Amino acid sequence: MQKDLQELSANMNEMVVKGQLVDAAEKYYASNIRTVEFDGTITEGRPAAMKKLNEFVGSIKKVKEITFLRSAVDDNASFSEYILSFEMTDGSEVYLHEIVRSLWENGQVVEERYFKG
């Protein structure tokens, strides 16, 4: 499982770096995905998580940077660290140094928690 999870996590990270955030989620989110934001906001289920992600991606005017820094895998968890910078359609700028902890079951992400780096 460790090697398989390393491969799954690496593939997901590749998609994110290419800006394929929605595609990565469609490919890897389980139907019972649970996401937990920095502020503790929880989204339950794939339809709600995909809606939220699509709304966020739709509000991006320009991707300024998506840099993958590093990752680690332990048991059924993967950790990925990114720098993300976006110009939004409302004129604001978003800069994130983010760590994403993903819990996996059967090749799918069942929980994703976001931490500020």
N, CA, C and O atoms as a MOPAC input file, in Angstrom:
PM7 MOZYME 1SCF
protein

 N      0.83100 1    -1.21000 1     0.00000 1
 C      0.00000 1     0.00000 1     0.00000 1
 C      0.86800 1     1.26400 1     0.00000 1
 O      0.53000 1     2.24700 1    -0.66000 1
 N      1.97700 1     1.24300 1     0.73300 1
 C      2.84300 1     2.41500 1     0.83900 1
 C      3.31100 1     2.88100 1    -0.53900 1
 O      3.21500 1     4.06400 1    -0.86700 1
 N      3.82000 1     1.93900 1    -1.34600 1
 C      4.30000 1     2.28300 1    -2.68800 1
 C      3.14900 1     2.75900 1    -3.56600 1
 O      3.28800 1     3.73700 1    -4.30100 1
 N      2.01300 1     2.07000 1    -3.49000 1
 C      0.84200 1     2.47200 1    -4.26700 1
 C      0.39800 1     3.88200 1    -3.88500 1
 O      0.07400 1     4.69400 1    -4.75200 1
 N      0.38400 1     4.16800 1    -2.58800 1
 C     -0.03800 1     5.48500 1    -2.12100 1
 C      0.95400 1     6.55900 1    -2.55800 1
 O      0.55300 1     7.67100 1    -2.90000 1
 N      2.23300 1     6.23500 1    -2.54900 1
 C      3.22700 1     7.20100 1    -3.04200 1
 C      2.95600 1     7.53700 1    -4.50300 1
 O      3.04100 1     8.69800 1    -4.90400 1
 N      2.63200 1     6.52900 1    -5.29300 1
 C      2.34400 1     6.73600 1    -6.70600 1
 C      1.05600 1     7.54200 1    -6.89900 1
 O      1.01700 1     8.46500 1    -7.71300 1
 N      0.01500 1     7.19900 1    -6.15900 1
 C     -1.24900 1     7.93500 1    -6.25300 1
 C     -1.05300 1     9.39800 1    -5.86900 1
 O     -1.52500 1    10.29900 1    -6.56300 1
 N     -0.35700 1     9.62600 1    -4.76700 1
 C     -0.10200 1    10.98600 1    -4.29400 1
 C      0.73000 1    11.77000 1    -5.31200 1
 O      0.43700 1    12.93400 1    -5.58600 1
 N      1.75600 1    11.14100 1    -5.86800 1
 C      2.60200 1    11.80000 1    -6.86900 1
 C      1.79000 1    12.16900 1    -8.10600 1
 O      1.96600 1    13.25300 1    -8.66300 1
 N      0.90300 1    11.27600 1    -8.54000 1
 C      0.05900 1    11.56100 1    -9.70600 1
 C     -0.88500 1    12.73000 1    -9.43000 1
 O     -1.08600 1    13.59300 1   -10.28400 1
 N     -1.45700 1    12.74600 1    -8.23700 1
 C     -2.35000 1    13.83500 1    -7.86600 1
 C     -1.57900 1    15.16100 1    -7.80400 1
 O     -2.06600 1    16.18700 1    -8.28000 1
 N     -0.38900 1    15.13600 1    -7.22300 1
 C      0.43800 1    16.34700 1    -7.14700 1
 C      0.78700 1    16.87300 1    -8.53400 1
 O      0.77800 1    18.08300 1    -8.75700 1
 N      1.09400 1    15.97900 1    -9.46200 1
 C      1.39400 1    16.37700 1   -10.84600 1
 C      0.22000 1    17.12300 1   -11.47000 1
 O      0.40300 1    18.13700 1   -12.14300 1
 N     -0.97200 1    16.61700 1   -11.24100 1
 C     -2.16800 1    17.25500 1   -11.79200 1
 C     -2.37000 1    18.64300 1   -11.19000 1
 O     -2.69700 1    19.59000 1   -11.90400 1
 N     -2.17600 1    18.76200 1    -9.88600 1
 C     -2.34000 1    20.05600 1    -9.21400 1
 C     -1.34800 1    21.07100 1    -9.77500 1
 O     -1.72300 1    22.20600 1   -10.06900 1
 N     -0.08700 1    20.67300 1    -9.92600 1
 C      0.93700 1    21.58800 1   -10.44600 1
 C      0.59300 1    22.06600 1   -11.85500 1
 O      0.92400 1    23.19200 1   -12.22700 1
 N     -0.05900 1    21.22800 1   -12.62700 1
 C     -0.47100 1    21.60500 1   -13.99000 1
 C     -1.73200 1    22.47300 1   -13.97700 1
 O     -2.22000 1    22.88000 1   -15.03200 1
 N     -2.26100 1    22.75400 1   -12.77400 1
 C     -3.47700 1    23.55700 1   -12.66600 1
 C     -4.74900 1    22.75800 1   -12.84500 1
 O     -5.83000 1    23.32900 1   -12.98200 1
 N     -4.62900 1    21.44500 1   -12.84600 1
 C     -5.78100 1    20.55900 1   -13.05600 1
 C     -6.43400 1    20.20400 1   -11.71800 1
 O     -6.60300 1    19.02900 1   -11.39200 1
 N     -6.79500 1    21.22400 1   -10.95600 1
 C     -7.36000 1    21.01800 1    -9.61700 1
 C     -8.67000 1    20.24800 1    -9.66600 1
 O     -8.87100 1    19.29900 1    -8.90800 1
 N     -9.55200 1    20.65900 1   -10.55400 1
 C    -10.86100 1    19.99800 1   -10.66900 1
 C    -10.69500 1    18.57300 1   -11.19200 1
 O    -11.32600 1    17.64700 1   -10.68300 1
 N     -9.85500 1    18.39700 1   -12.19900 1
 C     -9.62900 1    17.05500 1   -12.75200 1
 C     -9.05100 1    16.11000 1   -11.69800 1
 O     -9.44300 1    14.94600 1   -11.62200 1
 N     -8.12300 1    16.61100 1   -10.89000 1
 C     -7.52700 1    15.78800 1    -9.83500 1
 C     -8.59000 1    15.36700 1    -8.82600 1
 O     -8.62700 1    14.21300 1    -8.39700 1
 N     -9.44600 1    16.30300 1    -8.45400 1
 C    -10.51600 1    15.98600 1    -7.50700 1
 C    -11.50100 1    14.98100 1    -8.11000 1
 O    -11.93200 1    14.04500 1    -7.43600 1
 N    -11.84800 1    15.17800 1    -9.37300 1
 C    -12.76900 1    14.24000 1   -10.02600 1
 C    -12.18300 1    12.83500 1   -10.07300 1
 O    -12.90100 1    11.84500 1    -9.93200 1
 N    -10.88300 1    12.76100 1   -10.27000 1
 C    -10.22700 1    11.46000 1   -10.37700 1
 C    -10.04800 1    10.78300 1    -9.01100 1
 O    -10.20300 1     9.56700 1    -8.89700 1
 N     -9.72700 1    11.56000 1    -7.98800 1
 C     -9.30200 1    10.95500 1    -6.72100 1
 C    -10.26900 1    11.10700 1    -5.54600 1
 O    -10.13500 1    10.37100 1    -4.56800 1
 N    -11.22300 1    12.01500 1    -5.59500 1
 C    -12.15300 1    12.16600 1    -4.47000 1
 C    -13.12800 1    10.98300 1    -4.42500 1
 O    -13.74100 1    10.62600 1    -5.43000 1
 N    -13.25200 1    10.39400 1    -3.24900 1
 C    -14.24800 1     9.34600 1    -3.02200 1
 C    -15.63200 1     9.98500 1    -2.91600 1
 O    -15.74600 1    11.19200 1    -2.70000 1
 N    -16.66200 1     9.19100 1    -3.06400 1
 C    -18.03100 1     9.72600 1    -2.97500 1
 C    -18.31400 1    10.31600 1    -1.59800 1
 O    -19.12900 1    11.22800 1    -1.46400 1
 N    -17.63300 1     9.78900 1    -0.57000 1
 C    -17.85100 1    10.26100 1     0.80000 1
 C    -16.75100 1    11.23100 1     1.26900 1
 O    -16.49300 1    11.34600 1     2.46700 1
 N    -16.10600 1    11.92700 1     0.31600 1
 C    -15.02900 1    12.86500 1     0.65200 1
 C    -15.50100 1    13.87900 1     1.69700 1
 O    -16.64000 1    14.34400 1     1.67500 1
 N    -14.60600 1    14.19700 1     2.59000 1
 C    -14.83800 1    15.22300 1     3.60100 1
 C    -13.65300 1    16.17600 1     3.51200 1
 O    -12.50500 1    15.74600 1     3.62400 1
 N    -13.91900 1    17.47100 1     3.31100 1
 C    -12.84000 1    18.44600 1     3.28100 1
 C    -12.95900 1    19.36400 1     4.48800 1
 O    -14.05700 1    19.72000 1     4.91600 1
 N    -11.79200 1    19.74100 1     5.03200 1
 C    -11.75400 1    20.61200 1     6.20400 1
 C    -10.82000 1    21.77700 1     5.88900 1
 O     -9.62200 1    21.58900 1     5.67900 1
 N    -11.38900 1    22.98300 1     5.85900 1
 C    -10.63600 1    24.19600 1     5.53500 1
 C     -9.80100 1    24.67100 1     6.72800 1
 O     -9.92500 1    24.15500 1     7.83800 1
 N     -8.94300 1    25.67300 1     6.46700 1
 C     -8.11100 1    26.27400 1     7.52100 1
 C     -8.94500 1    26.69700 1     8.72400 1
 O     -8.54800 1    26.50700 1     9.87300 1
 N    -10.11600 1    27.27900 1     8.43200 1
 C    -10.95100 1    27.84600 1     9.48900 1
 C    -11.87400 1    26.82200 1    10.14800 1
 O    -12.68500 1    27.17200 1    11.00600 1
 N    -11.74900 1    25.56500 1     9.74400 1
 C    -12.57700 1    24.50900 1    10.33000 1
 C    -13.84600 1    24.20700 1     9.56200 1
 O    -14.57600 1    23.28800 1     9.93300 1
 N    -14.13700 1    24.94900 1     8.50300 1
 C    -15.32400 1    24.69100 1     7.68600 1
 C    -15.21500 1    23.30800 1     7.06500 1
 O    -14.20400 1    22.95700 1     6.45800 1
 N    -16.27500 1    22.53600 1     7.23000 1
 C    -16.30300 1    21.16100 1     6.73400 1
 C    -17.29300 1    21.04700 1     5.57400 1
 O    -18.40700 1    21.56700 1     5.63500 1
 N    -16.86500 1    20.36400 1     4.52900 1
 C    -17.73500 1    20.05400 1     3.40000 1
 C    -17.83100 1    18.53300 1     3.32900 1
 O    -16.81600 1    17.83600 1     3.31700 1
 N    -19.04900 1    18.03400 1     3.28200 1
 C    -19.29300 1    16.58200 1     3.27700 1
 C    -19.82500 1    16.12600 1     1.92600 1
 O    -20.77500 1    16.70600 1     1.40000 1
 N    -19.21600 1    15.09300 1     1.36900 1
 C    -19.70900 1    14.45900 1     0.14700 1
 C    -19.11900 1    15.06800 1    -1.11100 1
 O    -18.80500 1    16.25600 1    -1.16800 1
 N    -18.98100 1    14.23100 1    -2.10100 1
 C    -18.36800 1    14.63400 1    -3.36300 1
 C    -19.11300 1    15.76200 1    -4.08100 1
 O    -18.46900 1    16.70500 1    -4.54100 1
 N    -20.44400 1    15.70400 1    -4.19700 1
 C    -21.13200 1    16.80200 1    -4.89300 1
 C    -20.84500 1    18.17200 1    -4.25200 1
 O    -20.58000 1    19.14000 1    -4.96600 1
 N    -20.89600 1    18.25900 1    -2.94300 1
 C    -20.65000 1    19.53400 1    -2.24900 1
 C    -19.19000 1    19.96200 1    -2.38900 1
 O    -18.90700 1    21.14300 1    -2.59200 1
 N    -18.27100 1    19.01600 1    -2.28100 1
 C    -16.84300 1    19.33200 1    -2.40400 1
 C    -16.51600 1    19.80100 1    -3.82000 1
 O    -15.74600 1    20.74500 1    -3.99700 1
 N    -17.09000 1    19.15300 1    -4.81800 1
 C    -16.83400 1    19.53800 1    -6.20700 1
 C    -17.45100 1    20.89800 1    -6.51300 1
 O    -16.85400 1    21.69400 1    -7.23800 1
 N    -18.62000 1    21.17400 1    -5.97900 1
 C    -19.26200 1    22.48000 1    -6.18200 1
 C    -18.37500 1    23.57400 1    -5.60700 1
 O    -18.13000 1    24.58900 1    -6.26000 1
 N    -17.89800 1    23.37100 1    -4.39800 1
 C    -17.04400 1    24.36300 1    -3.74500 1
 C    -15.74400 1    24.57700 1    -4.53300 1
 O    -15.31000 1    25.71200 1    -4.73000 1
 N    -15.13900 1    23.49400 1    -4.97300 1
 C    -13.89500 1    23.58500 1    -5.73400 1
 C    -14.12900 1    24.27900 1    -7.07900 1
 O    -13.34200 1    25.13800 1    -7.47500 1
 N    -15.19500 1    23.91500 1    -7.77600 1
 C    -15.51100 1    24.54600 1    -9.06000 1
 C    -15.76200 1    26.04400 1    -8.90300 1
 O    -15.34900 1    26.83400 1    -9.75200 1
 N    -16.43800 1    26.43800 1    -7.82000 1
 C    -16.66700 1    27.86300 1    -7.55900 1
 C    -15.34500 1    28.58700 1    -7.32400 1
 O    -15.13700 1    29.68600 1    -7.83900 1
 N    -14.45000 1    27.97500 1    -6.54700 1
 C    -13.14900 1    28.59200 1    -6.29600 1
 C    -12.35800 1    28.73000 1    -7.59400 1
 O    -11.85900 1    29.80900 1    -7.91100 1
 N    -12.24600 1    27.64300 1    -8.33600 1
 C    -11.49000 1    27.66900 1    -9.59200 1
 C    -12.11900 1    28.66700 1   -10.57400 1
 O    -11.40200 1    29.35300 1   -11.30300 1
 N    -13.43000 1    28.74700 1   -10.59400 1
 C    -14.12100 1    29.68800 1   -11.47000 1
 C    -13.87000 1    31.14700 1   -11.10700 1
 O    -14.06400 1    32.03800 1   -11.93400 1
 N    -13.43800 1    31.39000 1    -9.87300 1
 C    -13.17300 1    32.76800 1    -9.44000 1
 C    -11.71400 1    33.16900 1    -9.66200 1
 O    -11.31200 1    34.27700 1    -9.30600 1
 N    -10.92000 1    32.26700 1   -10.25100 1
 C     -9.51700 1    32.57500 1   -10.54800 1
 C     -9.44000 1    33.21500 1   -11.92700 1
 O     -9.87500 1    32.63600 1   -12.92300 1
 N     -8.87900 1    34.42100 1   -11.96700 1
 C     -8.66700 1    35.10600 1   -13.24100 1
 C     -7.35300 1    34.65700 1   -13.86400 1
 O     -7.27800 1    34.40800 1   -15.06800 1
 N     -6.30800 1    34.55500 1   -13.02600 1
 C     -4.99100 1    34.19800 1   -13.52300 1
 C     -4.24100 1    33.38500 1   -12.46800 1
 O     -4.19200 1    33.75700 1   -11.29500 1
 N     -3.66600 1    32.28000 1   -12.90400 1
 C     -2.78500 1    31.49500 1   -12.03800 1
 C     -1.39900 1    32.10700 1   -12.14300 1
 O     -0.78500 1    32.09800 1   -13.21000 1
 N     -0.91500 1    32.63500 1   -11.03500 1
 C      0.40500 1    33.25100 1   -11.03000 1
 C      1.48200 1    32.22300 1   -10.67800 1
 O      2.59600 1    32.26600 1   -11.20000 1
 N      1.12400 1    31.29600 1    -9.77900 1
 C      2.10800 1    30.28700 1    -9.36000 1
 C      1.40500 1    29.09800 1    -8.72200 1
 O      0.48400 1    29.25200 1    -7.91900 1
 N      1.85500 1    27.92400 1    -9.09500 1
 C      1.54300 1    26.69300 1    -8.36300 1
 C      2.85800 1    25.93800 1    -8.29100 1
 O      3.33200 1    25.40200 1    -9.29200 1
 N      3.43600 1    25.90000 1    -7.11700 1
 C      4.71300 1    25.23100 1    -6.92000 1
 C      4.54300 1    24.12100 1    -5.89300 1
 O      4.08700 1    24.35400 1    -4.77400 1
 N      4.91200 1    22.93100 1    -6.28700 1
 C      4.92700 1    21.78400 1    -5.38500 1
 C      6.27900 1    21.77100 1    -4.68000 1
 O      7.32100 1    21.79800 1    -5.33500 1
 N      6.26900 1    21.73000 1    -3.35400 1
 C      7.51500 1    21.76100 1    -2.59200 1
 C      7.97900 1    20.37500 1    -2.15300 1
 O      9.13500 1    20.00800 1    -2.36200 1
 N      7.08100 1    19.61000 1    -1.54700 1
 C      7.47400 1    18.27900 1    -1.07000 1
 C      6.23700 1    17.49200 1    -0.64200 1
 O      5.14600 1    18.03900 1    -0.48200 1
 N      6.45000 1    16.18700 1    -0.46500 1
 C      5.36300 1    15.33800 1     0.02900 1
 C      5.92100 1    14.22200 1     0.89100 1
 O      7.11500 1    13.92400 1     0.87300 1
 N      5.02200 1    13.62000 1     1.64000 1
 C      5.36700 1    12.46900 1     2.46000 1
 C      4.15000 1    11.55400 1     2.51600 1
 O      3.01200 1    11.99700 1     2.36000 1
 N      4.40900 1    10.28200 1     2.74000 1
 C      3.34900 1     9.28500 1     2.84000 1
 C      3.58900 1     8.46100 1     4.08900 1
 O      4.71500 1     8.04500 1     4.36200 1
 N      2.52600 1     8.22600 1     4.84900 1
 C      2.60100 1     7.39500 1     6.03700 1
 C      1.28100 1     6.65900 1     6.20900 1
 O      0.22700 1     7.28500 1     6.32100 1
 N      1.33700 1     5.34200 1     6.23100 1
 C      0.14900 1     4.50900 1     6.38000 1
 C     -0.86000 1     4.86900 1     5.28500 1
 O     -0.57600 1     4.65800 1     4.10600 1
 N     -2.03400 1     5.40700 1     5.64500 1
 C     -3.04200 1     5.75300 1     4.63300 1
 C     -3.12400 1     7.26400 1     4.41300 1
 O     -4.11600 1     7.75800 1     3.87600 1
 N     -2.09000 1     7.99900 1     4.82600 1
 C     -2.09800 1     9.46300 1     4.70600 1
 C     -0.97600 1     9.94400 1     3.78900 1
 O      0.13000 1     9.40300 1     3.78900 1
 N     -1.29400 1    10.97300 1     3.01200 1
 C     -0.26600 1    11.66800 1     2.24500 1
 C     -0.31100 1    13.14100 1     2.63800 1
 O     -1.36300 1    13.68200 1     2.97700 1
 N      0.84700 1    13.76500 1     2.58200 1
 C      0.99800 1    15.18000 1     2.92000 1
 C      1.70400 1    15.85000 1     1.74700 1
 O      2.74000 1    15.37200 1     1.28500 1
 N      1.14700 1    16.94900 1     1.27100 1
 C      1.73800 1    17.67100 1     0.14600 1
 C      1.79800 1    19.15000 1     0.50100 1
 O      0.84700 1    19.71200 1     1.04200 1
 N      2.93400 1    19.77100 1     0.18700 1
 C      3.13400 1    21.18400 1     0.47900 1
 C      3.24900 1    21.95600 1    -0.82500 1
 O      3.98500 1    21.56700 1    -1.73200 1
 N      2.50800 1    23.06100 1    -0.90400 1
 C      2.44400 1    23.87400 1    -2.11500 1
 C      2.56400 1    25.36000 1    -1.79300 1
 O      2.27100 1    25.80700 1    -0.68300 1
 N      3.00200 1    26.10400 1    -2.79300 1
 C      2.84000 1    27.54800 1    -2.84100 1
 C      1.87100 1    27.80300 1    -3.98300 1
 O      2.09300 1    27.34500 1    -5.10400 1
 N      0.79500 1    28.53100 1    -3.70300 1
 C     -0.21000 1    28.84700 1    -4.71500 1
 C     -0.45400 1    30.35300 1    -4.70800 1
 O     -0.61100 1    30.96500 1    -3.65100 1
 N     -0.48100 1    30.92900 1    -5.88500 1
 C     -0.73100 1    32.36200 1    -6.00400 1
 C     -1.66900 1    32.59500 1    -7.17900 1
 O     -1.41500 1    32.14100 1    -8.29500 1
 N     -2.76200 1    33.31400 1    -6.90900 1
 C     -3.78700 1    33.54900 1    -7.92400 1
 C     -4.20600 1    35.00700 1    -7.94100 1
 O     -4.20900 1    35.67600 1    -6.90800 1
 N     -4.56000 1    35.49100 1    -9.12300 1
 C     -5.26500 1    36.75800 1    -9.26800 1
 C     -6.72400 1    36.37400 1    -9.47200 1
 O     -7.04800 1    35.59500 1   -10.36800 1
 N     -7.59600 1    36.92100 1    -8.64200 1
 C     -8.99600 1    36.52400 1    -8.66900 1
 C     -9.81900 1    37.46900 1    -9.54400 1
 O     -9.39400 1    38.59000 1    -9.82600 1
 N    -10.98700 1    37.01600 1    -9.96700 1
 C    -11.83700 1    37.81400 1   -10.84500 1
 C    -12.32900 1    39.09000 1   -10.16700 1
 O    -12.67300 1    40.05500 1   -10.85100 1
 N    -12.36900 1    39.11300 1    -8.82900 1
 C    -12.80500 1    40.32400 1    -8.11600 1
 C    -11.66400 1    41.32000 1    -7.91000 1
 O    -11.84300 1    42.34400 1    -7.25100 1
 N    -10.48100 1    41.01700 1    -8.48000 1
 C     -9.34100 1    41.91000 1    -8.37800 1
 C     -8.42500 1    41.63000 1    -7.19400 1
 O     -7.35200 1    42.22200 1    -7.08500 1
 N     -8.83900 1    40.73800 1    -6.31400 1
 C     -8.00900 1    40.40900 1    -5.15500 1
 C     -6.89900 1    39.44000 1    -5.55300 1
 O     -6.94300 1    38.81200 1    -6.61100 1
 N     -5.91900 1    39.33900 1    -4.68500 1
 C     -4.80700 1    38.41000 1    -4.86400 1
 C     -4.89800 1    37.35900 1    -3.75700 1
 O     -5.15900 1    37.69300 1    -2.60200 1
 N     -4.68500 1    36.10700 1    -4.10500 1
 C     -4.65900 1    35.03200 1    -3.12200 1
 C     -3.28100 1    34.39700 1    -3.16600 1
 O     -2.81800 1    33.96200 1    -4.22000 1
 N     -2.62900 1    34.34700 1    -2.00800 1
 C     -1.33300 1    33.68400 1    -1.87200 1
 C     -1.46500 1    32.67400 1    -0.74500 1
 O     -1.82400 1    33.03200 1     0.37700 1
 N     -1.17700 1    31.42300 1    -1.03800 1
 C     -1.27200 1    30.35900 1    -0.04600 1
 C      0.02500 1    29.56600 1     0.02100 1
 O      0.54700 1    29.12300 1    -1.00200 1
 N      0.53000 1    29.39500 1     1.21200 1
 C      1.55600 1    28.38800 1     1.47900 1
 C      0.77100 1    27.33000 1     2.23100 1
 O      0.43500 1    27.50400 1     3.40200 1
 N      0.48200 1    26.23100 1     1.54500 1
 C     -0.51900 1    25.28200 1     2.01200 1
 C      0.05300 1    23.87500 1     2.14500 1
 O      0.84600 1    23.41700 1     1.32200 1
 N     -0.37500 1    23.21600 1     3.19900 1
 C     -0.08400 1    21.79200 1     3.36800 1
 C     -1.42400 1    21.06500 1     3.33100 1
 O     -2.35600 1    21.41500 1     4.05500 1
 N     -1.50400 1    20.06100 1     2.48500 1
 C     -2.73100 1    19.28200 1     2.33100 1
 C     -2.47400 1    17.88200 1     2.86800 1
 O     -1.56400 1    17.18800 1     2.41400 1
 N     -3.28600 1    17.47500 1     3.84400 1
 C     -3.20300 1    16.11800 1     4.37100 1
 C     -4.39600 1    15.35200 1     3.81200 1
 O     -5.54800 1    15.72000 1     4.04300 1
 N     -4.11000 1    14.29200 1     3.08100 1
 C     -5.15600 1    13.47700 1     2.46600 1
 C     -5.16300 1    12.09600 1     3.09500 1
 O     -4.11600 1    11.46300 1     3.22800 1
 N     -6.34100 1    11.62800 1     3.48100 1
 C     -6.51800 1    10.26000 1     3.95900 1
 C     -7.11600 1     9.45100 1     2.81700 1
 O     -8.08900 1     9.87000 1     2.19000 1
 N     -6.53100 1     8.29700 1     2.55400 1
 C     -6.88900 1     7.47900 1     1.40000 1
 C     -7.49900 1     6.14800 1     1.82900 1
 O     -7.10700 1     5.55900 1     2.83600 1
 N     -8.46600 1     5.69300 1     1.04100 1
 C     -9.02600 1     4.34100 1     1.15700 1
 C     -9.30400 1     3.83700 1    -0.25400 1
 O     -9.96400 1     4.51200 1    -1.04400 1
 N     -8.80600 1     2.67100 1    -0.56000 1
 C     -9.05700 1     2.03700 1    -1.86700 1
 C     -8.72600 1     2.94900 1    -3.04400 1
 O     -9.47500 1     3.00400 1    -4.01900 1
 N     -7.60800 1     3.66400 1    -2.95500 1
 C     -7.15300 1     4.50400 1    -4.04900 1
 C     -7.89400 1     5.81800 1    -4.20300 1
 O     -7.71800 1     6.51200 1    -5.20400 1
 N     -8.72000 1     6.17200 1    -3.22600 1
 C     -9.50900 1     7.40400 1    -3.27600 1
 C     -9.28600 1     8.21100 1    -1.99200 1
 O     -9.03100 1     7.65400 1    -0.92500 1
 N     -9.38700 1     9.52500 1    -2.12300 1
 C     -9.24800 1    10.40900 1    -0.96300 1
 C    -10.59900 1    10.50000 1    -0.25900 1
 O    -11.60000 1    10.89800 1    -0.85500 1
 N    -10.61000 1    10.12400 1     1.02600 1
 C    -11.84400 1    10.18600 1     1.81100 1
 C    -11.87500 1    11.41900 1     2.72500 1
 O    -12.94100 1    11.83000 1     3.18300 1
 N    -10.70800 1    12.00100 1     2.98400 1
 C    -10.66500 1    13.25500 1     3.73400 1
 C     -9.47100 1    14.07200 1     3.29300 1
 O     -8.37100 1    13.55100 1     3.11400 1
 N     -9.70700 1    15.36600 1     3.12100 1
 C     -8.64100 1    16.28600 1     2.78400 1
 C     -8.72400 1    17.44400 1     3.77400 1
 O     -9.76900 1    18.07900 1     3.91600 1
 N     -7.61600 1    17.71000 1     4.45200 1
 C     -7.55400 1    18.80300 1     5.42100 1
 C     -6.44000 1    19.74300 1     4.99000 1
 O     -5.34000 1    19.31600 1     4.63800 1
 N     -6.75700 1    21.04800 1     5.02700 1
 C     -5.83300 1    22.06600 1     4.55700 1
 C     -5.25600 1    22.83500 1     5.75200 1
 O     -5.97900 1    23.24600 1     6.66000 1
 N     -3.93300 1    23.01300 1     5.72000 1
 C     -3.23100 1    23.74600 1     6.77700 1
 C     -2.42900 1    24.86600 1     6.14700 1
 O     -1.88000 1    24.71100 1     5.05600 1
 N     -2.36100 1    25.99600 1     6.83600 1
 C     -1.49000 1    27.08000 1     6.37700 1
 C     -0.06900 1    26.72900 1     6.71600 1
 O      0.23000 1    26.31700 1     7.83700 1
 N      0.83200 1    26.89300 1     5.72700 1
 C      2.23000 1    26.57300 1     5.91600 1
 C      2.98500 1    27.70800 1     6.55700 1
 O      4.18900 1    27.59600 1     6.78700 1

